[in-house]
Amino acid sequence: MHIVVIQETDWLKRGPHQQHHLFERLSQRGHSITVLDYPILREHWPREALFAKTQIVDNAARIYEGAQIRLMTPGTLSVGPVARISSLTSHRSQLQQIIAQQPPDIIVSYALSTGIPAARLAQRHGIPLLFHLIDALHTLVPAQTLQSVARLVERRLLRNADQVLLINEHLKDYALNMGADPQKTQVLRTGVDLTRFQPDRDGSAKRAELGIGPDDLVLFFMGWLYEFCGLNLVADALEDAPEHVKLLVVGDGDLYGALQRRADSDLRGRLIMTGRVPYAEIPELTAVADVHLLPFELVPATQHIVPIKLYEYMASGKPVIATPLPGVKRDVGGGNGVLYVPPSQQVTAALAARGSYRELGQQARRFVEAYCDWNTITDQFEQLLQSMI
């Protein structure tokens, strides 16, 4: 298959997300993958040129050896919100060129704004369009005044797609309430690489490198540091915890600066910030932890999510303490190595559960082995695309 992927975030600087795993694996199977992305983390003029030229990376694979991803970042004006608006035209033009040169067999969209021209061109040229939803997209729009417009766009895309694919049942309900056709809507859950994340991985050397003692209790979080990620509440609770309790945070994002200031002051030596690291280093860092945390606050953007990090935590054979998010509770349920506790109480819960770590970790690993193997999920995704074609 020749597959074009549309997204409105940065392919190289964000994630890896669902689409990185799926399409890199499909490329290993011989399928041709072209991704059109948008540089959401850009600096904008005058820190960069007024017009950002189209950039092409011949192989933008990030995870799997032998994967081949052709990445195109269409040029735009580089002036605040005008950049996003201009991307509608540049993405349309770039996709038209691709269709003229070698029409894709299918277009897979993860986008709202740039999803509009993709949907129109797909319909005009008779190309099947799969709308793959991993979030309630309009809730991620930072400007409250634009969320109502984004909701209308999302509703239209859900109604007009040839097929809608969701990553969990809670998100499926959301899509159906937004107007998706039940006959064209299905769920394919998120996966995990069971060979990359292993329960028996030794993290002692990395602990020593990070200045963590063998008797320290390490709580762990990885990923983008959204304002609603809840780590500020965990850090508050850490102040009152015993000295041997430490919090290891891997990632970058909106809350990074505030957390780093606390790591340099009141939580020095107890809050450890690594910043962004290559994905290949993540399994070694998860092995450092005793307990993995998912402390997201319950806000509109987190109502339906089941983050991919959750399954990577579980595959590492460690207990997970998570906010009782509706999507997570419905997808994983109880008795599978996940304890549901509000963010402000997660440090206390980690201490209280210390005698159950091994049992909880084994439960978590069994769950992902049964339901979340990327090999099986990629098989199912590939079959869906082929059936649409």
Backbone torsions as a table, in degrees:
resi	resn	phi	psi	omega
1	MET	NA	146.3	169.1
2	HIS	-103.4	113.6	-171.9
3	ILE	-118.3	131.5	172.4
4	VAL	-109.2	130.2	-178.7
5	VAL	-111.2	131.0	-180.0
6	ILE	-114.3	126.3	173.2
7	GLN	-143.5	157.7	-177.3
8	GLU	-114.4	32.1	171.1
9	THR	-134.6	176.9	-172.2
10	ASP	-84.4	120.5	-177.6
11	TRP	-65.5	-39.0	-174.0
12	LEU	-87.9	-25.7	-172.6
13	LYS	-105.7	-12.0	179.0
14	ARG	-118.6	151.1	-178.7
15	GLY	88.0	-155.1	11.8
16	PRO	-67.4	139.9	177.1
17	HIS	-108.6	-173.7	178.5
18	GLN	-48.7	-47.8	-174.1
19	GLN	-67.6	-31.1	177.5
20	HIS	-61.6	-47.9	-179.0
21	HIS	-64.0	-48.6	-174.8
22	LEU	-64.0	-48.3	-172.6
23	PHE	-79.5	-29.6	172.3
24	GLU	-65.9	-39.9	177.2
25	ARG	-65.9	-40.4	177.3
26	LEU	-64.2	-36.5	177.9
27	SER	-64.9	-33.6	176.0
28	GLN	-64.4	-23.2	179.4
29	ARG	-90.0	4.9	174.2
30	GLY	102.3	0.1	179.1
31	HIS	-80.7	148.4	-179.9
32	SER	-92.6	123.1	-174.5
33	ILE	-121.0	124.3	172.8
34	THR	-121.0	128.5	-178.9
35	VAL	-112.7	131.2	170.3
36	LEU	-107.8	117.6	-177.1
37	ASP	-120.1	-177.3	179.0
38	TYR	-135.0	131.5	-175.8
39	PRO	-78.4	78.0	-173.0
40	ILE	-65.6	-22.5	-178.9
41	LEU	-96.2	16.4	-175.4
42	ARG	-63.7	159.1	-178.3
43	GLU	-83.0	-31.9	-176.9
44	HIS	73.9	156.8	177.2
45	TRP	-62.2	138.1	12.0
46	PRO	-93.7	8.9	178.8
47	ARG	-75.2	-19.5	172.0
48	GLU	-133.8	173.6	-177.8
49	ALA	-58.9	151.7	-179.2
50	LEU	-60.8	-35.0	175.7
51	PHE	-118.1	116.5	178.3
52	ALA	-84.7	119.6	-177.0
53	LYS	-73.3	157.7	175.8
54	THR	-61.2	133.9	178.3
55	GLN	-117.7	138.9	179.5
56	ILE	-127.1	127.5	175.1
57	VAL	-114.2	118.9	-173.8
58	ASP	-66.5	-31.2	174.9
59	ASN	-142.2	104.0	-177.4
60	ALA	-107.2	27.8	177.2
61	ALA	-67.3	141.6	-175.1
62	ARG	-121.3	-15.4	-168.7
63	ILE	-119.5	-52.2	-166.7
64	TYR	-108.3	133.8	178.2
65	GLU	-63.8	133.2	179.4
66	GLY	88.4	-5.7	177.6
67	ALA	-73.6	150.9	-179.3
68	GLN	-133.7	113.7	178.2
69	ILE	-124.8	121.6	175.1
70	ARG	-91.5	119.2	-174.5
71	LEU	-109.0	128.0	175.1
72	MET	-121.2	126.6	174.9
73	THR	-113.9	96.8	-176.4
74	PRO	-58.7	143.0	-179.8
75	GLY	-66.7	150.4	178.3
76	THR	-146.1	165.9	163.8
77	LEU	-65.0	149.9	-175.5
78	SER	-117.4	59.9	-179.5
79	VAL	-132.3	97.8	174.4
80	GLY	42.1	-132.1	-177.2
81	PRO	-66.1	-18.9	178.2
82	VAL	-64.3	-28.8	179.3
83	ALA	-61.1	-44.8	179.7
84	ARG	-63.9	-41.6	-179.9
85	ILE	-64.6	-43.6	-178.8
86	SER	-67.0	-22.7	179.6
87	SER	-66.8	-24.3	177.1
88	LEU	-60.4	-43.4	179.9
89	THR	-72.0	-44.4	-175.4
90	SER	-69.7	-37.4	176.9
91	HIS	-66.1	-40.7	178.5
92	ARG	-61.3	-45.1	-179.6
93	SER	-63.2	-44.3	-179.3
94	GLN	-64.5	-41.2	179.8
95	LEU	-68.7	-35.9	176.0
96	GLN	-61.3	-40.6	178.4
97	GLN	-63.3	-42.5	179.3
98	ILE	-61.7	-45.2	-179.1
99	ILE	-63.7	-38.4	-180.0
100	ALA	-67.4	-36.8	-177.0
101	GLN	-80.8	-46.3	-179.8
102	GLN	-155.3	93.6	-176.0
103	PRO	-55.9	129.7	177.6
104	PRO	-68.5	153.0	175.0
105	ASP	-73.9	-28.2	-178.2
106	ILE	-159.1	149.5	174.2
107	ILE	-114.7	131.0	177.8
108	VAL	-115.4	121.0	-175.0
109	SER	-113.0	137.5	173.9
110	TYR	-118.5	14.4	-164.7
111	ALA	-119.2	154.5	169.9
112	LEU	-94.4	-70.1	-173.8
113	SER	-61.1	-57.7	-179.9
114	THR	-75.7	-9.0	173.8
115	GLY	-71.4	-23.3	-178.7
116	ILE	-64.6	-56.9	178.4
117	PRO	-63.0	-32.3	178.8
118	ALA	-63.3	-43.4	-179.4
119	ALA	-64.5	-40.9	-179.2
120	ARG	-66.3	-44.4	-179.8
121	LEU	-67.7	-38.1	177.7
122	ALA	-59.6	-44.7	-179.9
123	GLN	-65.9	-42.7	-177.5
124	ARG	-63.4	-37.7	-174.6
125	HIS	-100.7	6.3	177.1
126	GLY	68.3	34.1	179.9
127	ILE	-100.5	127.7	179.1
128	PRO	-59.4	140.1	179.5
129	LEU	-120.9	122.5	173.6
130	LEU	-104.6	123.0	174.8
131	PHE	-97.7	108.4	-175.5
132	HIS	-102.7	109.8	-173.0
133	LEU	-103.0	121.6	176.9
134	ILE	-113.6	-3.5	176.1
135	ASP	-149.0	162.2	165.3
136	ALA	-78.4	95.3	-162.0
137	LEU	-61.2	-38.9	-174.8
138	HIS	-66.3	-23.0	179.7
139	THR	-72.7	-14.6	-179.8
140	LEU	-88.9	-8.1	178.3
141	VAL	-68.1	120.5	-172.4
142	PRO	-67.0	-33.0	-178.1
143	ALA	-84.2	116.8	-178.1
144	GLN	-58.5	-35.2	-177.6
145	THR	-66.1	-22.8	-177.9
146	LEU	-96.6	-8.7	-175.8
147	GLN	-64.6	-34.7	179.2
148	SER	-66.4	-37.5	176.5
149	VAL	-66.9	-44.1	179.5
150	ALA	-61.7	-35.8	178.6
151	ARG	-63.8	-41.0	178.0
152	LEU	-63.9	-40.8	178.3
153	VAL	-64.0	-45.3	-179.9
154	GLU	-62.0	-41.7	179.1
155	ARG	-60.9	-42.1	-179.4
156	ARG	-65.8	-42.5	-179.9
157	LEU	-64.9	-38.8	178.8
158	LEU	-64.8	-38.2	-178.2
159	ARG	-73.1	-31.4	-171.7
160	ASN	-99.3	-9.2	-179.3
161	ALA	-67.0	149.5	176.2
162	ASP	-69.2	-29.8	177.6
163	GLN	-152.9	142.1	175.9
164	VAL	-117.7	129.7	-178.8
165	LEU	-121.5	130.8	-179.4
166	LEU	-118.9	159.7	-177.2
167	ILE	-97.0	-5.8	175.4
168	ASN	-159.8	165.1	-174.9
169	GLU	-67.4	-34.4	-180.0
170	HIS	-64.9	-39.5	177.8
171	LEU	-70.2	-31.3	175.7
172	LYS	-63.3	-43.4	176.7
173	ASP	-58.6	-41.7	177.6
174	TYR	-59.5	-47.1	-178.7
175	ALA	-62.7	-41.3	179.3
176	LEU	-65.4	-39.7	177.2
177	ASN	-66.1	-25.1	178.3
178	MET	-85.1	-4.2	175.2
179	GLY	111.1	6.2	177.1
180	ALA	-64.7	145.5	179.6
181	ASP	-73.2	120.1	-179.0
182	PRO	-57.1	-30.0	-179.2
183	GLN	-74.7	-13.5	-177.9
184	LYS	-119.1	20.0	-174.6
185	THR	-125.4	130.0	178.7
186	GLN	-149.0	168.7	-177.1
187	VAL	-112.3	135.4	168.8
188	LEU	-135.7	109.8	-170.9
189	ARG	-67.3	167.6	175.0
190	THR	-71.9	155.3	-178.8
191	GLY	-121.6	-176.1	177.3
192	VAL	-148.6	148.0	176.1
193	ASP	-83.7	102.2	-173.7
194	LEU	-70.9	-17.8	176.3
195	THR	-86.0	-28.6	-179.5
196	ARG	-76.7	-41.0	-179.9
197	PHE	-104.0	113.0	-173.5
198	GLN	-126.5	138.8	-180.0
199	PRO	-64.7	-28.6	-173.6
200	ASP	-93.4	11.1	179.5
201	ARG	-66.8	135.3	-177.9
202	ASP	-88.8	118.3	-179.5
203	GLY	-104.7	10.8	-173.6
204	SER	-64.5	-40.7	-179.3
205	ALA	-64.8	-41.6	179.6
206	LYS	-67.9	-36.1	176.2
207	ARG	-59.6	-45.8	-179.6
208	ALA	-63.3	-40.7	179.5
209	GLU	-61.2	-34.7	-178.1
210	LEU	-88.1	1.4	179.5
211	GLY	78.5	26.0	-179.2
212	ILE	-102.0	127.6	-178.4
213	GLY	-78.2	160.6	-178.7
214	PRO	-64.1	-23.2	-179.3
215	ASP	-99.7	0.7	178.1
216	ASP	-72.2	148.1	174.8
217	LEU	-98.9	116.3	-172.6
218	VAL	-106.3	119.8	171.0
219	LEU	-96.3	143.7	-167.7
220	PHE	-134.0	137.6	170.8
221	PHE	-138.2	141.5	174.4
222	MET	-135.6	153.5	175.0
223	GLY	124.4	-172.5	-179.4
224	TRP	-71.3	134.7	-174.4
225	LEU	-92.5	75.7	176.0
226	TYR	-63.7	158.5	175.0
227	GLU	-59.4	-29.0	-177.8
228	PHE	-97.4	15.5	-176.4
229	CYS	-71.2	-14.2	174.4
230	GLY	85.0	-1.6	-176.2
231	LEU	-69.6	-24.8	175.2
232	ASN	-63.5	-36.1	178.1
233	LEU	-71.9	-37.5	176.6
234	VAL	-65.0	-41.4	179.2
235	ALA	-63.3	-38.6	176.8
236	ASP	-59.4	-44.7	-179.3
237	ALA	-68.4	-28.9	-178.8
238	LEU	-64.4	-29.4	-179.8
239	GLU	-59.6	-33.8	-176.2
240	ASP	-95.5	-0.6	-178.3
241	ALA	-85.1	162.8	175.6
242	PRO	-57.2	153.8	-173.9
243	GLU	-61.1	-26.2	-176.1
244	HIS	-80.4	-3.0	177.8
245	VAL	-88.5	124.3	-177.9
246	LYS	-127.6	152.7	-179.9
247	LEU	-118.2	119.5	178.4
248	LEU	-104.4	120.4	-177.6
249	VAL	-116.9	121.9	-179.2
250	VAL	-114.9	115.1	178.6
251	GLY	144.4	-178.8	-176.9
252	ASP	-137.0	171.1	176.2
253	GLY	144.9	-164.2	-170.6
254	ASP	-59.7	-36.4	-174.1
255	LEU	-92.9	1.2	-172.4
256	TYR	-60.2	-47.1	-176.2
257	GLY	-59.8	-45.1	-179.1
258	ALA	-64.9	-40.4	178.8
259	LEU	-68.9	-39.3	179.9
260	GLN	-63.5	-37.4	177.7
261	ARG	-62.6	-37.4	177.6
262	ARG	-71.5	-35.0	177.1
263	ALA	-65.1	-26.0	-180.0
264	ASP	-90.8	-6.3	-175.7
265	SER	-127.9	-98.9	-171.0
266	ASP	-70.1	-21.0	-179.8
267	LEU	-114.7	28.0	-179.5
268	ARG	-57.5	128.8	179.1
269	GLY	82.7	-9.6	-178.6
270	ARG	-115.0	-27.7	173.1
271	LEU	-107.8	113.3	-173.5
272	ILE	-111.5	119.0	-177.0
273	MET	-110.0	121.1	178.1
274	THR	-95.8	-17.8	-170.0
275	GLY	74.3	-167.5	179.3
276	ARG	-72.0	136.9	177.0
277	VAL	-129.6	156.7	175.8
278	PRO	-59.5	146.5	-176.6
279	TYR	-59.6	-31.1	-179.0
280	ALA	-62.0	-21.8	-178.8
281	GLU	-89.5	-9.6	-174.5
282	ILE	-62.3	-45.5	-178.8
283	PRO	-57.5	-37.3	178.6
284	GLU	-66.6	-34.6	179.7
285	LEU	-74.8	-35.7	176.1
286	THR	-65.0	-29.0	179.8
287	ALA	-70.5	-20.0	177.5
288	VAL	-67.8	-30.4	-169.3
289	ALA	-77.4	153.8	168.1
290	ASP	-97.3	-34.7	-179.2
291	VAL	-139.6	137.6	176.2
292	HIS	-101.6	141.8	-176.5
293	LEU	-114.8	143.9	171.5
294	LEU	-131.6	79.4	-168.4
295	PRO	-96.1	25.6	-178.1
296	PHE	-52.5	138.1	172.0
297	GLU	-73.6	152.0	-179.8
298	LEU	-83.9	100.5	179.2
299	VAL	-132.0	170.1	-179.6
300	PRO	-52.2	-36.2	-177.5
301	ALA	-70.9	-17.4	-177.5
302	THR	-110.3	1.3	-177.3
303	GLN	-58.6	-36.1	-170.1
304	HIS	-114.7	0.8	-170.6
305	ILE	-80.8	150.3	163.9
306	VAL	-133.4	90.5	-171.8
307	PRO	-62.0	144.8	180.0
308	ILE	-61.0	-29.4	179.6
309	LYS	-60.7	-29.4	-179.3
310	LEU	-58.4	-44.6	-178.1
311	TYR	-72.3	-31.5	176.3
312	GLU	-69.7	-37.6	171.8
313	TYR	-57.1	-51.3	-174.4
314	MET	-63.8	-37.9	179.5
315	ALA	-65.9	-23.1	179.4
316	SER	-76.2	-3.7	175.6
317	GLY	73.3	28.6	178.0
318	LYS	-118.7	151.6	177.0
319	PRO	-65.2	152.6	177.9
320	VAL	-120.6	132.2	172.4
321	ILE	-111.6	118.0	-170.9
322	ALA	-127.6	147.2	167.5
323	THR	-58.2	140.0	179.1
324	PRO	-72.6	67.2	177.0
325	LEU	-71.7	138.5	-176.7
326	PRO	-55.4	-44.2	-178.5
327	GLY	-64.3	-41.1	-179.0
328	VAL	-68.4	-46.1	-179.0
329	LYS	-61.7	-38.5	-179.9
330	ARG	-71.9	-36.3	-175.2
331	ASP	-78.3	-40.9	-174.5
332	VAL	-101.7	-37.5	179.3
333	GLY	70.5	-162.9	-179.7
334	GLY	-100.1	165.0	177.3
335	GLY	73.5	16.9	-177.9
336	ASN	-123.0	29.5	173.9
337	GLY	86.1	6.0	179.8
338	VAL	-115.3	126.2	175.1
339	LEU	-103.2	133.2	-174.9
340	TYR	-101.6	112.0	-173.7
341	VAL	-143.4	138.6	176.2
342	PRO	-58.9	153.9	-175.5
343	PRO	-54.4	-41.5	-176.0
344	SER	-67.9	-16.2	-177.6
345	GLN	-108.8	6.1	-172.8
346	GLN	-72.4	-31.5	177.1
347	VAL	-65.6	-45.9	178.5
348	THR	-61.6	-41.5	179.6
349	ALA	-64.4	-37.1	179.0
350	ALA	-63.8	-39.7	178.0
351	LEU	-68.2	-40.6	-176.6
352	ALA	-67.9	-28.7	-175.7
353	ALA	-92.7	11.0	-169.9
354	ARG	-58.3	-33.8	179.8
355	GLY	-74.6	-7.9	-175.5
356	SER	-111.9	8.1	-174.1
357	TYR	-56.5	-47.4	-175.2
358	ARG	-62.5	-47.2	-179.3
359	GLU	-63.6	-43.6	179.9
360	LEU	-64.1	-41.0	178.6
361	GLY	-63.4	-39.6	177.8
362	GLN	-65.9	-40.0	176.7
363	GLN	-60.7	-43.9	-178.7
364	ALA	-62.5	-44.8	-179.3
365	ARG	-63.5	-42.0	179.5
366	ARG	-61.3	-37.6	-179.3
367	PHE	-63.4	-49.1	-177.1
368	VAL	-70.4	-31.8	175.4
369	GLU	-62.8	-34.6	-178.0
370	ALA	-79.6	-32.9	-168.3
371	TYR	-126.5	-12.1	-164.7
372	CYS	-127.9	26.3	179.8
373	ASP	-76.0	121.9	-179.1
374	TRP	-58.1	-31.8	-179.8
375	ASN	-59.8	-48.8	-180.0
376	THR	-66.7	-42.8	-178.0
377	ILE	-65.9	-38.2	177.0
378	THR	-65.6	-38.6	174.5
379	ASP	-55.6	-47.7	-177.3
380	GLN	-67.4	-38.7	178.5
381	PHE	-65.4	-44.4	178.7
382	GLU	-59.9	-43.5	179.2
383	GLN	-63.5	-37.9	178.0
384	LEU	-63.3	-47.3	179.3
385	LEU	-59.5	-44.8	-179.0
386	GLN	-64.2	-36.7	179.0
387	SER	-68.0	-34.1	178.4
388	MET	-69.1	-37.0	179.1
389	ILE	-69.8	NA	NA
